Amino acid sequence: MTNQCVESAIRDVCDLGYLVTLATDACTTTSAGRQEQSLIGIRGYCRQRTTDAVVAEITALTGSC
């Protein structure tokens, strides 16, 4: 769940010095309100993009179709 394991993992890897991108539509929690609050709470720890945006970035960088 976004407000538990995902938040913890993002904070942990950020503390280790990694740059993190979270695919916001690839995780969820028990309600839309909790999801929104969780994403707001970890905004400073990671870039937040949709899955489509992440795939587009990878495609642009690798030249893959």
mmCIF file as Biopython writes it, N, C-alpha, C and O atoms, coordinates in Angstrom:
data_model
#
loop_
_atom_site.group_PDB
_atom_site.id
_atom_site.type_symbol
_atom_site.label_atom_id
_atom_site.label_alt_id
_atom_site.label_comp_id
_atom_site.label_asym_id
_atom_site.label_entity_id
_atom_site.label_seq_id
_atom_site.pdbx_PDB_ins_code
_atom_site.Cartn_x
_atom_site.Cartn_y
_atom_site.Cartn_z
_atom_site.occupancy
_atom_site.B_iso_or_equiv
_atom_site.auth_seq_id
_atom_site.auth_asym_id
_atom_site.pdbx_PDB_model_num
ATOM 1   N N  . MET A ? 1  ? 0.831  -1.172 0.000   1.0 0.0 1  A 1 
ATOM 2   C CA . MET A ? 1  ? 0.000  0.000  0.000   1.0 0.0 1  A 1 
ATOM 3   C C  . MET A ? 1  ? 0.884  1.247  0.000   1.0 0.0 1  A 1 
ATOM 4   O O  . MET A ? 1  ? 1.931  1.286  0.646   1.0 0.0 1  A 1 
ATOM 5   N N  . THR A ? 2  ? 0.444  2.247  -0.728  1.0 0.0 2  A 1 
ATOM 6   C CA . THR A ? 2  ? 1.227  3.466  -0.889  1.0 0.0 2  A 1 
ATOM 7   C C  . THR A ? 2  ? 1.582  4.087  0.451   1.0 0.0 2  A 1 
ATOM 8   O O  . THR A ? 2  ? 2.724  4.494  0.662   1.0 0.0 2  A 1 
ATOM 9   N N  . ASN A ? 3  ? 0.619  4.163  1.355   1.0 0.0 3  A 1 
ATOM 10  C CA . ASN A ? 3  ? 0.855  4.854  2.627   1.0 0.0 3  A 1 
ATOM 11  C C  . ASN A ? 3  ? 1.626  4.007  3.636   1.0 0.0 3  A 1 
ATOM 12  O O  . ASN A ? 3  ? 1.843  4.447  4.765   1.0 0.0 3  A 1 
ATOM 13  N N  . GLN A ? 4  ? 2.034  2.823  3.256   1.0 0.0 4  A 1 
ATOM 14  C CA . GLN A ? 4  ? 2.825  1.993  4.163   1.0 0.0 4  A 1 
ATOM 15  C C  . GLN A ? 4  ? 4.140  1.591  3.483   1.0 0.0 4  A 1 
ATOM 16  O O  . GLN A ? 4  ? 5.139  2.303  3.586   1.0 0.0 4  A 1 
ATOM 17  N N  . CYS A ? 5  ? 4.134  0.479  2.808   1.0 0.0 5  A 1 
ATOM 18  C CA . CYS A ? 5  ? 5.368  -0.069 2.232   1.0 0.0 5  A 1 
ATOM 19  C C  . CYS A ? 5  ? 6.013  0.842  1.196   1.0 0.0 5  A 1 
ATOM 20  O O  . CYS A ? 5  ? 7.232  1.013  1.197   1.0 0.0 5  A 1 
ATOM 21  N N  . VAL A ? 6  ? 5.216  1.424  0.320   1.0 0.0 6  A 1 
ATOM 22  C CA . VAL A ? 6  ? 5.785  2.277  -0.725  1.0 0.0 6  A 1 
ATOM 23  C C  . VAL A ? 6  ? 6.459  3.497  -0.102  1.0 0.0 6  A 1 
ATOM 24  O O  . VAL A ? 6  ? 7.590  3.827  -0.459  1.0 0.0 6  A 1 
ATOM 25  N N  . GLU A ? 7  ? 5.778  4.164  0.820   1.0 0.0 7  A 1 
ATOM 26  C CA . GLU A ? 7  ? 6.384  5.325  1.491   1.0 0.0 7  A 1 
ATOM 27  C C  . GLU A ? 7  ? 7.685  4.942  2.192   1.0 0.0 7  A 1 
ATOM 28  O O  . GLU A ? 7  ? 8.689  5.643  2.067   1.0 0.0 7  A 1 
ATOM 29  N N  . SER A ? 8  ? 7.668  3.851  2.914   1.0 0.0 8  A 1 
ATOM 30  C CA . SER A ? 8  ? 8.862  3.422  3.649   1.0 0.0 8  A 1 
ATOM 31  C C  . SER A ? 8  ? 10.016 3.111  2.707   1.0 0.0 8  A 1 
ATOM 32  O O  . SER A ? 8  ? 11.152 3.517  2.949   1.0 0.0 8  A 1 
ATOM 33  N N  . ALA A ? 9  ? 9.722  2.400  1.648   1.0 0.0 9  A 1 
ATOM 34  C CA . ALA A ? 9  ? 10.769 2.038  0.689   1.0 0.0 9  A 1 
ATOM 35  C C  . ALA A ? 9  ? 11.356 3.278  0.031   1.0 0.0 9  A 1 
ATOM 36  O O  . ALA A ? 9  ? 12.573 3.380  -0.126  1.0 0.0 9  A 1 
ATOM 37  N N  . ILE A ? 10 ? 10.514 4.210  -0.351  1.0 0.0 10 A 1 
ATOM 38  C CA . ILE A ? 10 ? 10.998 5.437  -0.985  1.0 0.0 10 A 1 
ATOM 39  C C  . ILE A ? 10 ? 11.885 6.222  -0.037  1.0 0.0 10 A 1 
ATOM 40  O O  . ILE A ? 10 ? 12.952 6.693  -0.432  1.0 0.0 10 A 1 
ATOM 41  N N  . ARG A ? 11 ? 11.463 6.368  1.195   1.0 0.0 11 A 1 
ATOM 42  C CA . ARG A ? 11 ? 12.293 7.098  2.167   1.0 0.0 11 A 1 
ATOM 43  C C  . ARG A ? 11 ? 13.628 6.391  2.400   1.0 0.0 11 A 1 
ATOM 44  O O  . ARG A ? 11 ? 14.673 7.036  2.471   1.0 0.0 11 A 1 
ATOM 45  N N  . ASP A ? 12 ? 13.587 5.060  2.519   1.0 0.0 12 A 1 
ATOM 46  C CA . ASP A ? 12 ? 14.817 4.299  2.747   1.0 0.0 12 A 1 
ATOM 47  C C  . ASP A ? 12 ? 15.809 4.472  1.608   1.0 0.0 12 A 1 
ATOM 48  O O  . ASP A ? 12 ? 16.976 4.781  1.853   1.0 0.0 12 A 1 
ATOM 49  N N  . VAL A ? 13 ? 15.373 4.281  0.369   1.0 0.0 13 A 1 
ATOM 50  C CA . VAL A ? 13 ? 16.318 4.377  -0.751  1.0 0.0 13 A 1 
ATOM 51  C C  . VAL A ? 13 ? 16.768 5.817  -0.980  1.0 0.0 13 A 1 
ATOM 52  O O  . VAL A ? 13 ? 17.897 6.052  -1.410  1.0 0.0 13 A 1 
ATOM 53  N N  . CYS A ? 14 ? 15.910 6.761  -0.701  1.0 0.0 14 A 1 
ATOM 54  C CA . CYS A ? 14 ? 16.294 8.171  -0.791  1.0 0.0 14 A 1 
ATOM 55  C C  . CYS A ? 14 ? 17.387 8.476  0.240   1.0 0.0 14 A 1 
ATOM 56  O O  . CYS A ? 14 ? 18.361 9.163  -0.067  1.0 0.0 14 A 1 
ATOM 57  N N  . ASP A ? 15 ? 17.221 7.966  1.450   1.0 0.0 15 A 1 
ATOM 58  C CA . ASP A ? 15 ? 18.233 8.156  2.491   1.0 0.0 15 A 1 
ATOM 59  C C  . ASP A ? 15 ? 19.566 7.517  2.114   1.0 0.0 15 A 1 
ATOM 60  O O  . ASP A ? 15 ? 20.617 7.949  2.587   1.0 0.0 15 A 1 
ATOM 61  N N  . LEU A ? 16 ? 19.529 6.492  1.266   1.0 0.0 16 A 1 
ATOM 62  C CA . LEU A ? 16 ? 20.760 5.847  0.800   1.0 0.0 16 A 1 
ATOM 63  C C  . LEU A ? 16 ? 21.390 6.594  -0.376  1.0 0.0 16 A 1 
ATOM 64  O O  . LEU A ? 16 ? 22.458 6.214  -0.857  1.0 0.0 16 A 1 
ATOM 65  N N  . GLY A ? 17 ? 20.729 7.652  -0.833  1.0 0.0 17 A 1 
ATOM 66  C CA . GLY A ? 17 ? 21.309 8.479  -1.882  1.0 0.0 17 A 1 
ATOM 67  C C  . GLY A ? 17 ? 20.798 8.226  -3.284  1.0 0.0 17 A 1 
ATOM 68  O O  . GLY A ? 17 ? 21.296 8.822  -4.239  1.0 0.0 17 A 1 
ATOM 69  N N  . TYR A ? 18 ? 19.818 7.359  -3.427  1.0 0.0 18 A 1 
ATOM 70  C CA . TYR A ? 18 ? 19.273 7.081  -4.753  1.0 0.0 18 A 1 
ATOM 71  C C  . TYR A ? 18 ? 18.253 8.138  -5.151  1.0 0.0 18 A 1 
ATOM 72  O O  . TYR A ? 18 ? 17.545 8.680  -4.303  1.0 0.0 18 A 1 
ATOM 73  N N  . LEU A ? 19 ? 18.184 8.424  -6.442  1.0 0.0 19 A 1 
ATOM 74  C CA . LEU A ? 19 ? 17.131 9.275  -6.984  1.0 0.0 19 A 1 
ATOM 75  C C  . LEU A ? 19 ? 15.963 8.362  -7.325  1.0 0.0 19 A 1 
ATOM 76  O O  . LEU A ? 19 ? 16.146 7.349  -7.999  1.0 0.0 19 A 1 
ATOM 77  N N  . VAL A ? 20 ? 14.781 8.705  -6.871  1.0 0.0 20 A 1 
ATOM 78  C CA . VAL A ? 20 ? 13.630 7.813  -6.974  1.0 0.0 20 A 1 
ATOM 79  C C  . VAL A ? 20 ? 12.546 8.432  -7.855  1.0 0.0 20 A 1 
ATOM 80  O O  . VAL A ? 20 ? 12.241 9.620  -7.748  1.0 0.0 20 A 1 
ATOM 81  N N  . THR A ? 21 ? 11.978 7.611  -8.717  1.0 0.0 21 A 1 
ATOM 82  C CA . THR A ? 21 ? 10.791 7.994  -9.472  1.0 0.0 21 A 1 
ATOM 83  C C  . THR A ? 21 ? 9.685  7.032  -9.090  1.0 0.0 21 A 1 
ATOM 84  O O  . THR A ? 21 ? 9.853  5.815  -9.168  1.0 0.0 21 A 1 
ATOM 85  N N  . LEU A ? 22 ? 8.559  7.579  -8.680  1.0 0.0 22 A 1 
ATOM 86  C CA . LEU A ? 22 ? 7.400  6.767  -8.307  1.0 0.0 22 A 1 
ATOM 87  C C  . LEU A ? 22 ? 6.365  6.845  -9.417  1.0 0.0 22 A 1 
ATOM 88  O O  . LEU A ? 22 ? 5.947  7.934  -9.811  1.0 0.0 22 A 1 
ATOM 89  N N  . ALA A ? 23 ? 5.956  5.695  -9.917  1.0 0.0 23 A 1 
ATOM 90  C CA . ALA A ? 23 ? 4.852  5.640  -10.873 1.0 0.0 23 A 1 
ATOM 91  C C  . ALA A ? 23 ? 3.560  5.689  -10.057 1.0 0.0 23 A 1 
ATOM 92  O O  . ALA A ? 23 ? 3.144  4.690  -9.471  1.0 0.0 23 A 1 
ATOM 93  N N  . THR A ? 24 ? 2.942  6.850  -10.030 1.0 0.0 24 A 1 
ATOM 94  C CA . THR A ? 24 ? 1.823  7.094  -9.118  1.0 0.0 24 A 1 
ATOM 95  C C  . THR A ? 24 ? 0.596  6.237  -9.407  1.0 0.0 24 A 1 
ATOM 96  O O  . THR A ? 24 ? -0.205 5.980  -8.509  1.0 0.0 24 A 1 
ATOM 97  N N  . ASP A ? 25 ? 0.446  5.799  -10.636 1.0 0.0 25 A 1 
ATOM 98  C CA . ASP A ? 25 ? -0.706 4.964  -10.963 1.0 0.0 25 A 1 
ATOM 99  C C  . ASP A ? 25 ? -0.383 3.472  -10.897 1.0 0.0 25 A 1 
ATOM 100 O O  . ASP A ? 25 ? -1.179 2.634  -11.319 1.0 0.0 25 A 1 
ATOM 101 N N  . ALA A ? 26 ? 0.802  3.152  -10.359 1.0 0.0 26 A 1 
ATOM 102 C CA . ALA A ? 26 ? 1.200  1.756  -10.215 1.0 0.0 26 A 1 
ATOM 103 C C  . ALA A ? 26 ? 1.161  1.303  -8.755  1.0 0.0 26 A 1 
ATOM 104 O O  . ALA A ? 26 ? 1.623  0.210  -8.426  1.0 0.0 26 A 1 
ATOM 105 N N  . CYS A ? 27 ? 0.608  2.145  -7.885  1.0 0.0 27 A 1 
ATOM 106 C CA . CYS A ? 27 ? 0.441  1.785  -6.480  1.0 0.0 27 A 1 
ATOM 107 C C  . CYS A ? 27 ? -0.879 2.376  -5.992  1.0 0.0 27 A 1 
ATOM 108 O O  . CYS A ? 27 ? -1.436 3.288  -6.603  1.0 0.0 27 A 1 
ATOM 109 N N  . THR A ? 28 ? -1.358 1.841  -4.890  1.0 0.0 28 A 1 
ATOM 110 C CA . THR A ? 28 ? -2.637 2.322  -4.359  1.0 0.0 28 A 1 
ATOM 111 C C  . THR A ? 28 ? -2.722 2.039  -2.868  1.0 0.0 28 A 1 
ATOM 112 O O  . THR A ? 28 ? -1.845 1.395  -2.291  1.0 0.0 28 A 1 
ATOM 113 N N  . THR A ? 29 ? -3.773 2.522  -2.266  1.0 0.0 29 A 1 
ATOM 114 C CA . THR A ? 29 ? -4.049 2.247  -0.863  1.0 0.0 29 A 1 
ATOM 115 C C  . THR A ? 29 ? -5.563 2.126  -0.668  1.0 0.0 29 A 1 
ATOM 116 O O  . THR A ? 29 ? -6.289 1.940  -1.645  1.0 0.0 29 A 1 
ATOM 117 N N  . THR A ? 30 ? -6.041 2.224  0.535   1.0 0.0 30 A 1 
ATOM 118 C CA . THR A ? 30 ? -7.439 1.886  0.826   1.0 0.0 30 A 1 
ATOM 119 C C  . THR A ? 30 ? -8.467 2.903  0.378   1.0 0.0 30 A 1 
ATOM 120 O O  . THR A ? 30 ? -9.649 2.577  0.281   1.0 0.0 30 A 1 
ATOM 121 N N  . SER A ? 31 ? -8.042 4.144  0.100   1.0 0.0 31 A 1 
ATOM 122 C CA . SER A ? 31 ? -9.002 5.146  -0.364  1.0 0.0 31 A 1 
ATOM 123 C C  . SER A ? 31 ? -8.280 6.204  -1.187  1.0 0.0 31 A 1 
ATOM 124 O O  . SER A ? 31 ? -7.063 6.363  -1.092  1.0 0.0 31 A 1 
ATOM 125 N N  . ALA A ? 32 ? -9.042 6.915  -1.986  1.0 0.0 32 A 1 
ATOM 126 C CA . ALA A ? 32 ? -8.468 7.987  -2.808  1.0 0.0 32 A 1 
ATOM 127 C C  . ALA A ? 32 ? -7.855 9.082  -1.936  1.0 0.0 32 A 1 
ATOM 128 O O  . ALA A ? 32 ? -6.817 9.647  -2.281  1.0 0.0 32 A 1 
ATOM 129 N N  . GLY A ? 33 ? -8.491 9.373  -0.819  1.0 0.0 33 A 1 
ATOM 130 C CA . GLY A ? 33 ? -7.979 10.389 0.091   1.0 0.0 33 A 1 
ATOM 131 C C  . GLY A ? 33 ? -6.638 10.008 0.692   1.0 0.0 33 A 1 
ATOM 132 O O  . GLY A ? 33 ? -5.726 10.831 0.771   1.0 0.0 33 A 1 
ATOM 133 N N  . ARG A ? 34 ? -6.522 8.765  1.114   1.0 0.0 34 A 1 
ATOM 134 C CA . ARG A ? 34 ? -5.245 8.298  1.675   1.0 0.0 34 A 1 
ATOM 135 C C  . ARG A ? 34 ? -4.160 8.288  0.608   1.0 0.0 34 A 1 
ATOM 136 O O  . ARG A ? 34 ? -3.009 8.630  0.880   1.0 0.0 34 A 1 
ATOM 137 N N  . GLN A ? 35 ? -4.530 7.894  -0.602  1.0 0.0 35 A 1 
ATOM 138 C CA . GLN A ? 35 ? -3.569 7.877  -1.704  1.0 0.0 35 A 1 
ATOM 139 C C  . GLN A ? 35 ? -3.033 9.294  -1.942  1.0 0.0 35 A 1 
ATOM 140 O O  . GLN A ? 35 ? -1.823 9.500  -2.036  1.0 0.0 35 A 1 
ATOM 141 N N  . GLU A ? 36 ? -3.931 10.248 -2.037  1.0 0.0 36 A 1 
ATOM 142 C CA . GLU A ? 36 ? -3.534 11.632 -2.279  1.0 0.0 36 A 1 
ATOM 143 C C  . GLU A ? 36 ? -2.634 12.152 -1.160  1.0 0.0 36 A 1 
ATOM 144 O O  . GLU A ? 36 ? -1.609 12.775 -1.436  1.0 0.0 36 A 1 
ATOM 145 N N  . GLN A ? 37 ? -3.000 11.907 0.090   1.0 0.0 37 A 1 
ATOM 146 C CA . GLN A ? 37 ? -2.193 12.373 1.219   1.0 0.0 37 A 1 
ATOM 147 C C  . GLN A ? 37 ? -0.822 11.702 1.251   1.0 0.0 37 A 1 
ATOM 148 O O  . GLN A ? 37 ? 0.175  12.340 1.589   1.0 0.0 37 A 1 
ATOM 149 N N  . SER A ? 38 ? -0.772 10.430 0.903   1.0 0.0 38 A 1 
ATOM 150 C CA . SER A ? 38 ? 0.493  9.719  0.868   1.0 0.0 38 A 1 
ATOM 151 C C  . SER A ? 38 ? 1.422  10.300 -0.198  1.0 0.0 38 A 1 
ATOM 152 O O  . SER A ? 38 ? 2.608  10.517 0.049   1.0 0.0 38 A 1 
ATOM 153 N N  . LEU A ? 39 ? 0.869  10.548 -1.384  1.0 0.0 39 A 1 
ATOM 154 C CA . LEU A ? 39 ? 1.674  11.119 -2.462  1.0 0.0 39 A 1 
ATOM 155 C C  . LEU A ? 39 ? 2.168  12.516 -2.102  1.0 0.0 39 A 1 
ATOM 156 O O  . LEU A ? 39 ? 3.294  12.881 -2.438  1.0 0.0 39 A 1 
ATOM 157 N N  . ILE A ? 40 ? 1.346  13.289 -1.429  1.0 0.0 40 A 1 
ATOM 158 C CA . ILE A ? 40 ? 1.769  14.615 -0.967  1.0 0.0 40 A 1 
ATOM 159 C C  . ILE A ? 40 ? 2.895  14.481 0.061   1.0 0.0 40 A 1 
ATOM 160 O O  . ILE A ? 40 ? 3.863  15.240 0.030   1.0 0.0 40 A 1 
ATOM 161 N N  . GLY A ? 41 ? 2.765  13.527 0.958   1.0 0.0 41 A 1 
ATOM 162 C CA . GLY A ? 41 ? 3.745  13.334 2.024   1.0 0.0 41 A 1 
ATOM 163 C C  . GLY A ? 41 ? 5.122  12.916 1.551   1.0 0.0 41 A 1 
ATOM 164 O O  . GLY A ? 41 ? 6.114  13.206 2.219   1.0 0.0 41 A 1 
ATOM 165 N N  . ILE A ? 42 ? 5.208  12.239 0.411   1.0 0.0 42 A 1 
ATOM 166 C CA . ILE A ? 42 ? 6.511  11.778 -0.079  1.0 0.0 42 A 1 
ATOM 167 C C  . ILE A ? 42 ? 6.995  12.565 -1.292  1.0 0.0 42 A 1 
ATOM 168 O O  . ILE A ? 42 ? 7.976  12.191 -1.935  1.0 0.0 42 A 1 
ATOM 169 N N  . ARG A ? 43 ? 6.306  13.645 -1.594  1.0 0.0 43 A 1 
ATOM 170 C CA . ARG A ? 43 ? 6.656  14.460 -2.767  1.0 0.0 43 A 1 
ATOM 171 C C  . ARG A ? 43 ? 8.113  14.921 -2.739  1.0 0.0 43 A 1 
ATOM 172 O O  . ARG A ? 43 ? 8.768  14.953 -3.781  1.0 0.0 43 A 1 
ATOM 173 N N  . GLY A ? 44 ? 8.618  15.270 -1.588  1.0 0.0 44 A 1 
ATOM 174 C CA . GLY A ? 44 ? 9.997  15.742 -1.495  1.0 0.0 44 A 1 
ATOM 175 C C  . GLY A ? 44 ? 11.045 14.640 -1.596  1.0 0.0 44 A 1 
ATOM 176 O O  . GLY A ? 44 ? 12.236 14.923 -1.721  1.0 0.0 44 A 1 
ATOM 177 N N  . TYR A ? 45 ? 10.611 13.403 -1.542  1.0 0.0 45 A 1 
ATOM 178 C CA . TYR A ? 45 ? 11.536 12.276 -1.596  1.0 0.0 45 A 1 
ATOM 179 C C  . TYR A ? 45 ? 11.680 11.682 -2.992  1.0 0.0 45 A 1 
ATOM 180 O O  . TYR A ? 45 ? 12.632 10.946 -3.255  1.0 0.0 45 A 1 
ATOM 181 N N  . CYS A ? 46 ? 10.749 11.992 -3.890  1.0 0.0 46 A 1 
ATOM 182 C CA . CYS A ? 46 ? 10.780 11.323 -5.191  1.0 0.0 46 A 1 
ATOM 183 C C  . CYS A ? 46 ? 10.097 12.160 -6.269  1.0 0.0 46 A 1 
ATOM 184 O O  . CYS A ? 46 ? 9.267  13.027 -5.994  1.0 0.0 46 A 1 
ATOM 185 N N  . ARG A ? 47 ? 10.483 11.861 -7.505  1.0 0.0 47 A 1 
ATOM 186 C CA . ARG A ? 47 ? 9.729  12.398 -8.639  1.0 0.0 47 A 1 
ATOM 187 C C  . ARG A ? 47 ? 8.478  11.555 -8.760  1.0 0.0 47 A 1 
ATOM 188 O O  . ARG A ? 47 ? 8.514  10.346 -8.530  1.0 0.0 47 A 1 
ATOM 189 N N  . GLN A ? 48 ? 7.397  12.169 -9.113  1.0 0.0 48 A 1 
ATOM 190 C CA . GLN A ? 48 ? 6.153  11.420 -9.269  1.0 0.0 48 A 1 
ATOM 191 C C  . GLN A ? 48 ? 5.659  11.599 -10.697 1.0 0.0 48 A 1 
ATOM 192 O O  . GLN A ? 48 ? 5.421  12.716 -11.156 1.0 0.0 48 A 1 
ATOM 193 N N  . ARG A ? 49 ? 5.513  10.475 -11.385 1.0 0.0 49 A 1 
ATOM 194 C CA . ARG A ? 49 ? 5.069  10.467 -12.774 1.0 0.0 49 A 1 
ATOM 195 C C  . ARG A ? 49 ? 4.085  9.324  -12.962 1.0 0.0 49 A 1 
ATOM 196 O O  . ARG A ? 49 ? 4.055  8.387  -12.164 1.0 0.0 49 A 1 
ATOM 197 N N  . THR A ? 50 ? 3.287  9.398  -14.008 1.0 0.0 50 A 1 
ATOM 198 C CA . THR A ? 50 ? 2.420  8.263  -14.350 1.0 0.0 50 A 1 
ATOM 199 C C  . THR A ? 50 ? 3.266  7.196  -15.037 1.0 0.0 50 A 1 
ATOM 200 O O  . THR A ? 50 ? 4.380  7.464  -15.486 1.0 0.0 50 A 1 
ATOM 201 N N  . THR A ? 51 ? 2.730  6.004  -15.111 1.0 0.0 51 A 1 
ATOM 202 C CA . THR A ? 51 ? 3.424  4.913  -15.795 1.0 0.0 51 A 1 
ATOM 203 C C  . THR A ? 51 ? 3.692  5.282  -17.245 1.0 0.0 51 A 1 
ATOM 204 O O  . THR A ? 51 ? 4.787  5.044  -17.754 1.0 0.0 51 A 1 
ATOM 205 N N  . ASP A ? 52 ? 2.705  5.858  -17.912 1.0 0.0 52 A 1 
ATOM 206 C CA . ASP A ? 52 ? 2.886  6.262  -19.307 1.0 0.0 52 A 1 
ATOM 207 C C  . ASP A ? 52 ? 4.024  7.256  -19.461 1.0 0.0 52 A 1 
ATOM 208 O O  . ASP A ? 52 ? 4.792  7.170  -20.420 1.0 0.0 52 A 1 
ATOM 209 N N  . ALA A ? 53 ? 4.145  8.193  -18.540 1.0 0.0 53 A 1 
ATOM 210 C CA . ALA A ? 53 ? 5.222  9.183  -18.605 1.0 0.0 53 A 1 
ATOM 211 C C  . ALA A ? 53 ? 6.583  8.530  -18.396 1.0 0.0 53 A 1 
ATOM 212 O O  . ALA A ? 53 ? 7.549  8.896  -19.066 1.0 0.0 53 A 1 
ATOM 213 N N  . VAL A ? 54 ? 6.676  7.573  -17.482 1.0 0.0 54 A 1 
ATOM 214 C CA . VAL A ? 54 ? 7.939  6.865  -17.234 1.0 0.0 54 A 1 
ATOM 215 C C  . VAL A ? 54 ? 8.336  6.064  -18.472 1.0 0.0 54 A 1 
ATOM 216 O O  . VAL A ? 54 ? 9.494  6.095  -18.886 1.0 0.0 54 A 1 
ATOM 217 N N  . VAL A ? 55 ? 7.387  5.353  -19.059 1.0 0.0 55 A 1 
ATOM 218 C CA . VAL A ? 55 ? 7.668  4.576  -20.271 1.0 0.0 55 A 1 
ATOM 219 C C  . VAL A ? 55 ? 8.110  5.505  -21.400 1.0 0.0 55 A 1 
ATOM 220 O O  . VAL A ? 55 ? 9.041  5.180  -22.138 1.0 0.0 55 A 1 
ATOM 221 N N  . ALA A ? 56 ? 7.457  6.649  -21.541 1.0 0.0 56 A 1 
ATOM 222 C CA . ALA A ? 56 ? 7.845  7.608  -22.582 1.0 0.0 56 A 1 
ATOM 223 C C  . ALA A ? 56 ? 9.269  8.116  -22.366 1.0 0.0 56 A 1 
ATOM 224 O O  . ALA A ? 56 ? 10.021 8.262  -23.330 1.0 0.0 56 A 1 
ATOM 225 N N  . GLU A ? 57 ? 9.648  8.386  -21.122 1.0 0.0 57 A 1 
ATOM 226 C CA . GLU A ? 57 ? 11.017 8.828  -20.822 1.0 0.0 57 A 1 
ATOM 227 C C  . GLU A ? 57 ? 12.032 7.754  -21.185 1.0 0.0 57 A 1 
ATOM 228 O O  . GLU A ? 57 ? 13.059 8.046  -21.797 1.0 0.0 57 A 1 
ATOM 229 N N  . ILE A ? 58 ? 11.748 6.525  -20.814 1.0 0.0 58 A 1 
ATOM 230 C CA . ILE A ? 58 ? 12.653 5.421  -21.117 1.0 0.0 58 A 1 
ATOM 231 C C  . ILE A ? 58 ? 12.780 5.241  -22.620 1.0 0.0 58 A 1 
ATOM 232 O O  . ILE A ? 58 ? 13.880 5.051  -23.140 1.0 0.0 58 A 1 
ATOM 233 N N  . THR A ? 59 ? 11.669 5.301  -23.305 1.0 0.0 59 A 1 
ATOM 234 C CA . THR A ? 59 ? 11.665 5.148  -24.753 1.0 0.0 59 A 1 
ATOM 235 C C  . THR A ? 59 ? 12.494 6.255  -25.415 1.0 0.0 59 A 1 
ATOM 236 O O  . THR A ? 59 ? 13.272 5.989  -26.331 1.0 0.0 59 A 1 
ATOM 237 N N  . ALA A ? 60 ? 12.325 7.481  -24.951 1.0 0.0 60 A 1 
ATOM 238 C CA . ALA A ? 60 ? 13.077 8.602  -25.516 1.0 0.0 60 A 1 
ATOM 239 C C  . ALA A ? 60 ? 14.577 8.453  -25.277 1.0 0.0 60 A 1 
ATOM 240 O O  . ALA A ? 60 ? 15.391 8.801  -26.133 1.0 0.0 60 A 1 
ATOM 241 N N  . LEU A ? 61 ? 14.931 7.932  -24.105 1.0 0.0 61 A 1 
ATOM 242 C CA . LEU A ? 61 ? 16.351 7.774  -23.767 1.0 0.0 61 A 1 
ATOM 243 C C  . LEU A ? 61 ? 17.017 6.615  -24.502 1.0 0.0 61 A 1 
ATOM 244 O O  . LEU A ? 61 ? 18.204 6.674  -24.823 1.0 0.0 61 A 1 
ATOM 245 N N  . THR A ? 62 ? 16.253 5.570  -24.764 1.0 0.0 62 A 1 
ATOM 246 C CA . THR A ? 62 ? 16.833 4.370  -25.381 1.0 0.0 62 A 1 
ATOM 247 C C  . THR A ? 62 ? 16.582 4.275  -26.877 1.0 0.0 62 A 1 
ATOM 248 O O  . THR A ? 62 ? 17.225 3.490  -27.574 1.0 0.0 62 A 1 
ATOM 249 N N  . GLY A ? 63 ? 15.644 5.079  -27.367 1.0 0.0 63 A 1 
ATOM 250 C CA . GLY A ? 63 ? 15.315 5.015  -28.789 1.0 0.0 63 A 1 
ATOM 251 C C  . GLY A ? 63 ? 14.481 3.793  -29.139 1.0 0.0 63 A 1 
ATOM 252 O O  . GLY A ? 63 ? 14.317 3.467  -30.315 1.0 0.0 63 A 1 
ATOM 253 N N  . SER A ? 64 ? 13.948 3.108  -28.116 1.0 0.0 64 A 1 
ATOM 254 C CA . SER A ? 64 ? 13.138 1.911  -28.340 1.0 0.0 64 A 1 
ATOM 255 C C  . SER A ? 64 ? 11.718 2.301  -28.725 1.0 0.0 64 A 1 
ATOM 256 O O  . SER A ? 64 ? 11.251 3.401  -28.430 1.0 0.0 64 A 1 
ATOM 257 N N  . CYS A ? 65 ? 11.059 1.386  -29.381 1.0 0.0 65 A 1 
ATOM 258 C CA . CYS A ? 65 ? 9.655  1.600  -29.757 1.0 0.0 65 A 1 
ATOM 259 C C  . CYS A ? 65 ? 8.737  0.822  -28.866 1.0 0.0 65 A 1 
ATOM 260 O O  . CYS A ? 65 ? 7.519  0.879  -29.033 1.0 0.0 65 A 1 
#
